[in-house]
Amino acid sequence: MLREIAFHSFYIPTVTLMFTLGYFLTLALNQILMITGAYRYIWHPTLFRIAFYIAISSALSLTVYH
């Protein structure tokens, strides 16, 4: 996979796009967890959301640098 993506005259690192995609995936999965009521069983929802975002973004960026 490409390490950089050319957008007009800018070179955007692919990892930046993966972090953005990870953010939107985290938002979608966060809504699903809120609707199902899974946050009742999580001790600290804010820390869970941050860890969830980091895990998803890291998994996505591994597809670029694997």
MINUTI-701884 format. One record per atom (N, C-alpha, C): residue number from 1; residue in three letters; x, y, z; atom name. Coordinates in pm, whole numbers, plus 32768, in hexadecimal, padded with zeros to 4 digits. Layout:
BEGIN
<rec NUM, "ALA", <X, Y, Z>, "CA">;
...
//
This chain:
BEGIN
<rec 1, "MET", <8054, 7F8A, 8000>, "N">;
<rec 1, "MET", <8000, 8000, 8000>, "CA">;
<rec 1, "MET", <8058, 807C, 8000>, "C">;
<rec 2, "LEU", <8024, 80E9, 7FD2>, "N">;
<rec 2, "LEU", <806F, 8165, 7FCA>, "CA">;
<rec 2, "LEU", <808B, 819F, 8054>, "C">;
<rec 3, "ARG", <8101, 81D8, 8063>, "N">;
<rec 3, "ARG", <8124, 821A, 80E0>, "CA">;
<rec 3, "ARG", <80F3, 82AA, 80E2>, "C">;
<rec 4, "GLU", <80E3, 82E4, 806B>, "N">;
<rec 4, "GLU", <80B1, 836D, 805F>, "CA">;
<rec 4, "GLU", <804D, 8373, 7FED>, "C">;
<rec 5, "ILE", <7FEC, 83CB, 7FFC>, "N">;
<rec 5, "ILE", <7F87, 83DC, 7F94>, "CA">;
<rec 5, "ILE", <7F90, 846D, 7F64>, "C">;
<rec 6, "ALA", <7F99, 847D, 7EE2>, "N">;
<rec 6, "ALA", <7FA1, 8504, 7EA8>, "CA">;
<rec 6, "ALA", <7F14, 853A, 7E96>, "C">;
<rec 7, "PHE", <7EFB, 85AC, 7ED2>, "N">;
<rec 7, "PHE", <7E7A, 85F1, 7EC5>, "CA">;
<rec 7, "PHE", <7E97, 867D, 7E94>, "C">;
<rec 8, "HIS", <7E7F, 8695, 7E13>, "N">;
<rec 8, "HIS", <7EA4, 8710, 7DCD>, "CA">;
<rec 8, "HIS", <7F3B, 8724, 7DDC>, "C">;
<rec 9, "SER", <7F68, 8786, 7E25>, "N">;
<rec 9, "SER", <7FF8, 8799, 7E34>, "CA">;
<rec 9, "SER", <8029, 8774, 7EC1>, "C">;
<rec 10, "PHE", <7FD4, 872F, 7F0E>, "N">;
<rec 10, "PHE", <7FF7, 8708, 7F96>, "CA">;
<rec 10, "PHE", <8011, 8673, 7F9C>, "C">;
<rec 11, "TYR", <8071, 864C, 7FED>, "N">;
<rec 11, "TYR", <8087, 85BF, 800B>, "CA">;
<rec 11, "TYR", <8053, 85A5, 8097>, "C">;
<rec 12, "ILE", <7FF1, 854F, 80A0>, "N">;
<rec 12, "ILE", <7FB2, 852E, 8120>, "CA">;
<rec 12, "ILE", <7FE0, 84A4, 8149>, "C">;
<rec 13, "PRO", <8017, 8496, 81C2>, "N">;
<rec 13, "PRO", <803E, 8411, 81F0>, "CA">;
<rec 13, "PRO", <7FC2, 83B8, 81FC>, "C">;
<rec 14, "THR", <7FD1, 833C, 81D8>, "N">;
<rec 14, "THR", <7F61, 82DE, 81DD>, "CA">;
<rec 14, "THR", <7F33, 82C7, 826C>, "C">;
<rec 15, "VAL", <7F90, 82D1, 82CA>, "N">;
<rec 15, "VAL", <7F6C, 82BD, 8357>, "CA">;
<rec 15, "VAL", <7F08, 8326, 8384>, "C">;
<rec 16, "THR", <7F14, 83A0, 8353>, "N">;
<rec 16, "THR", <7EB4, 8409, 8376>, "CA">;
<rec 16, "THR", <7E28, 83E3, 8349>, "C">;
<rec 17, "LEU", <7E1E, 83AC, 82D2>, "N">;
<rec 17, "LEU", <7D9C, 837F, 82A1>, "CA">;
<rec 17, "LEU", <7D68, 8309, 82F2>, "C">;
<rec 18, "MET", <7DC1, 82B2, 831E>, "N">;
<rec 18, "MET", <7D97, 8240, 8370>, "CA">;
<rec 18, "MET", <7D65, 826F, 83F9>, "C">;
<rec 19, "PHE", <7DA7, 82D4, 8433>, "N">;
<rec 19, "PHE", <7D77, 830A, 84B2>, "CA">;
<rec 19, "PHE", <7CEF, 834C, 84A4>, "C">;
<rec 20, "THR", <7CD9, 8390, 8433>, "N">;
<rec 20, "THR", <7C58, 83CD, 841A>, "CA">;
<rec 20, "THR", <7BEC, 8364, 8408>, "C">;
<rec 21, "LEU", <7C0B, 82FC, 83BD>, "N">;
<rec 21, "LEU", <7BAD, 828D, 83AC>, "CA">;
<rec 21, "LEU", <7B92, 8248, 8431>, "C">;
<rec 22, "GLY", <7BF9, 8238, 8482>, "N">;
<rec 22, "GLY", <7BE9, 81FD, 8507>, "CA">;
<rec 22, "GLY", <7B8F, 8251, 8561>, "C">;
<rec 23, "TYR", <7B98, 82D5, 8553>, "N">;
<rec 23, "TYR", <7B42, 832E, 85A1>, "CA">;
<rec 23, "TYR", <7AAF, 831A, 857D>, "C">;
<rec 24, "PHE", <7A93, 8312, 84FC>, "N">;
<rec 24, "PHE", <7A08, 8300, 84D2>, "CA">;
<rec 24, "PHE", <79D4, 8275, 84F5>, "C">;
<rec 25, "LEU", <7A29, 8211, 84ED>, "N">;
<rec 25, "LEU", <7A00, 818B, 8519>, "CA">;
<rec 25, "LEU", <79E4, 8188, 85AF>, "C">;
<rec 26, "THR", <7A37, 81CF, 85FB>, "N">;
<rec 26, "THR", <7A22, 81D6, 868B>, "CA">;
<rec 26, "THR", <799F, 821C, 86AC>, "C">;
<rec 27, "LEU", <797F, 8286, 8662>, "N">;
<rec 27, "LEU", <7900, 82CB, 8679>, "CA">;
<rec 27, "LEU", <788A, 826F, 865D>, "C">;
<rec 28, "ALA", <7892, 8223, 85F0>, "N">;
<rec 28, "ALA", <7825, 81C9, 85CD>, "CA">;
<rec 28, "ALA", <7816, 8159, 8635>, "C">;
<rec 29, "LEU", <7886, 811E, 865D>, "N">;
<rec 29, "LEU", <787F, 80B2, 86C0>, "CA">;
<rec 29, "LEU", <7858, 80E7, 874A>, "C">;
<rec 30, "ASN", <787C, 8164, 8767>, "N">;
<rec 30, "ASN", <7852, 81A2, 87E4>, "CA">;
<rec 30, "ASN", <77BA, 81B0, 87E9>, "C">;
<rec 31, "GLN", <777F, 81D8, 877B>, "N">;
<rec 31, "GLN", <76ED, 81E3, 8777>, "CA">;
<rec 31, "GLN", <76AA, 815B, 8789>, "C">;
<rec 32, "ILE", <76E3, 80F5, 874D>, "N">;
<rec 32, "ILE", <76AB, 806E, 875D>, "CA">;
<rec 32, "ILE", <76B4, 8041, 87EE>, "C">;
<rec 33, "LEU", <7726, 805D, 882E>, "N">;
<rec 33, "LEU", <7735, 8037, 88BB>, "CA">;
<rec 33, "LEU", <76D6, 8086, 8915>, "C">;
<rec 34, "MET", <76BC, 8104, 88F2>, "N">;
<rec 34, "MET", <765E, 8153, 8941>, "CA">;
<rec 34, "MET", <75CF, 8121, 8931>, "C">;
<rec 35, "ILE", <75AA, 80FC, 88B8>, "N">;
<rec 35, "ILE", <7522, 80CC, 889F>, "CA">;
<rec 35, "ILE", <7509, 8047, 88E4>, "C">;
<rec 36, "THR", <756C, 7FEE, 88DF>, "N">;
<rec 36, "THR", <755B, 7F6B, 891D>, "CA">;
<rec 36, "THR", <7569, 7F6E, 89B5>, "C">;
<rec 37, "GLY", <759D, 7FDB, 89ED>, "N">;
<rec 37, "GLY", <75AA, 7FE5, 8A7E>, "CA">;
<rec 37, "GLY", <7625, 7FA1, 8AB5>, "C">;
<rec 38, "ALA", <7689, 7F8C, 8A62>, "N">;
<rec 38, "ALA", <7702, 7F47, 8A8E>, "CA">;
<rec 38, "ALA", <7756, 7F9E, 8AEC>, "C">;
<rec 39, "TYR", <7743, 801F, 8AEB>, "N">;
<rec 39, "TYR", <7792, 8077, 8B41>, "CA">;
<rec 39, "TYR", <776B, 8069, 8BD4>, "C">;
<rec 40, "ARG", <76FF, 8025, 8BF2>, "N">;
<rec 40, "ARG", <76DD, 800D, 8C7E>, "CA">;
<rec 40, "ARG", <7741, 7FAF, 8CC1>, "C">;
<rec 41, "TYR", <7784, 7F5C, 8C70>, "N">;
<rec 41, "TYR", <77E0, 7EF8, 8CA5>, "CA">;
<rec 41, "TYR", <7872, 7F23, 8C9B>, "C">;
<rec 42, "ILE", <788B, 7F9B, 8C6B>, "N">;
<rec 42, "ILE", <7914, 7FCC, 8C5B>, "CA">;
<rec 42, "ILE", <7930, 802E, 8CCC>, "C">;
<rec 43, "TRP", <79A2, 8018, 8D0E>, "N">;
<rec 43, "TRP", <79C2, 8066, 8D84>, "CA">;
<rec 43, "TRP", <79D4, 80F9, 8D64>, "C">;
<rec 44, "HIS", <7A24, 811A, 8CFD>, "N">;
<rec 44, "HIS", <7A41, 81A4, 8CDC>, "CA">;
<rec 44, "HIS", <7A2E, 81B7, 8C46>, "C">;
<rec 45, "PRO", <79B9, 81E5, 8C1A>, "N">;
<rec 45, "PRO", <799B, 81EF, 8B8B>, "CA">;
<rec 45, "PRO", <79FB, 8248, 8B3C>, "C">;
<rec 46, "THR", <7A2B, 82B3, 8B77>, "N">;
<rec 46, "THR", <7A85, 830B, 8B2D>, "CA">;
<rec 46, "THR", <7B09, 82C7, 8B0F>, "C">;
<rec 47, "LEU", <7B42, 8283, 8B71>, "N">;
<rec 47, "LEU", <7BBE, 8239, 8B58>, "CA">;
<rec 47, "LEU", <7BA8, 81C9, 8AF4>, "C">;
<rec 48, "PHE", <7B33, 818B, 8AFA>, "N">;
<rec 48, "PHE", <7B14, 8122, 8A9A>, "CA">;
<rec 48, "PHE", <7B0D, 8159, 8A0D>, "C">;
<rec 49, "ARG", <7AD1, 81CD, 89FB>, "N">;
<rec 49, "ARG", <7AC7, 8209, 8976>, "CA">;
<rec 49, "ARG", <7B50, 822C, 893F>, "C">;
<rec 50, "ILE", <7BA6, 8262, 8993>, "N">;
<rec 50, "ILE", <7C2E, 8285, 8966>, "CA">;
<rec 50, "ILE", <7C7B, 8208, 8940>, "C">;
<rec 51, "ALA", <7C75, 81A1, 8995>, "N">;
<rec 51, "ALA", <7CBB, 8124, 8977>, "CA">;
<rec 51, "ALA", <7C82, 80E1, 88FB>, "C">;
<rec 52, "PHE", <7C01, 80EB, 88E9>, "N">;
<rec 52, "PHE", <7BBF, 80B2, 8874>, "CA">;
<rec 52, "PHE", <7BEE, 80F9, 87F4>, "C">;
<rec 53, "TYR", <7BF7, 817D, 87FA>, "N">;
<rec 53, "TYR", <7C28, 81CA, 8788>, "CA">;
<rec 53, "TYR", <7CB8, 81A6, 8767>, "C">;
<rec 54, "ILE", <7D0C, 819C, 87CB>, "N">;
<rec 54, "ILE", <7D98, 8179, 87B5>, "CA">;
<rec 54, "ILE", <7DA4, 80EE, 877A>, "C">;
<rec 55, "ALA", <7D56, 8090, 87AC>, "N">;
<rec 55, "ALA", <7D5C, 8007, 8778>, "CA">;
<rec 55, "ALA", <7D2D, 8000, 86E6>, "C">;
<rec 56, "ILE", <7CC1, 8043, 86C6>, "N">;
<rec 56, "ILE", <7C8F, 8041, 863C>, "CA">;
<rec 56, "ILE", <7CF0, 8088, 85DE>, "C">;
<rec 57, "SER", <7D23, 80FB, 8606>, "N">;
<rec 57, "SER", <7D80, 8144, 85B0>, "CA">;
<rec 57, "SER", <7E02, 80F7, 859D>, "C">;
<rec 58, "SER", <7E31, 80B7, 8605>, "N">;
<rec 58, "SER", <7EAB, 8068, 85F9>, "CA">;
<rec 58, "SER", <7E97, 7FF0, 85A0>, "C">;
<rec 59, "ALA", <7E25, 7FAF, 85AB>, "N">;
<rec 59, "ALA", <7E08, 7F3D, 8553>, "CA">;
<rec 59, "ALA", <7DFE, 7F68, 84C2>, "C">;
<rec 60, "LEU", <7DC3, 7FDB, 84A8>, "N">;
<rec 60, "LEU", <7DBB, 800D, 8420>, "CA">;
<rec 60, "LEU", <7E44, 8035, 83E9>, "C">;
<rec 61, "SER", <7E97, 8072, 843E>, "N">;
<rec 61, "SER", <7F1A, 809C, 840D>, "CA">;
<rec 61, "SER", <7F77, 8024, 83FA>, "C">;
<rec 62, "LEU", <7F5C, 7FB5, 843B>, "N">;
<rec 62, "LEU", <7FAC, 7F3D, 8422>, "CA">;
<rec 62, "LEU", <7F98, 7F08, 8394>, "C">;
<rec 63, "THR", <7F27, 7F26, 8359>, "N">;
<rec 63, "THR", <7F11, 7EFB, 82CE>, "CA">;
<rec 63, "THR", <7F6C, 7F47, 826E>, "C">;
<rec 64, "VAL", <7F96, 7FC0, 8295>, "N">;
<rec 64, "VAL", <7FEE, 800F, 8240>, "CA">;
<rec 64, "VAL", <807F, 7FE4, 8252>, "C">;
<rec 65, "TYR", <80A9, 7FD0, 82CE>, "N">;
<rec 65, "TYR", <8135, 7FB8, 82EC>, "CA">;
<rec 65, "TYR", <8154, 7F25, 8309>, "C">;
<rec 66, "HIS", <8104, 7ECD, 82DC>, "N">;
<rec 66, "HIS", <811E, 7E3E, 82F2>, "CA">;
<rec 66, "HIS", <8178, 7E06, 828A>, "C">;
//
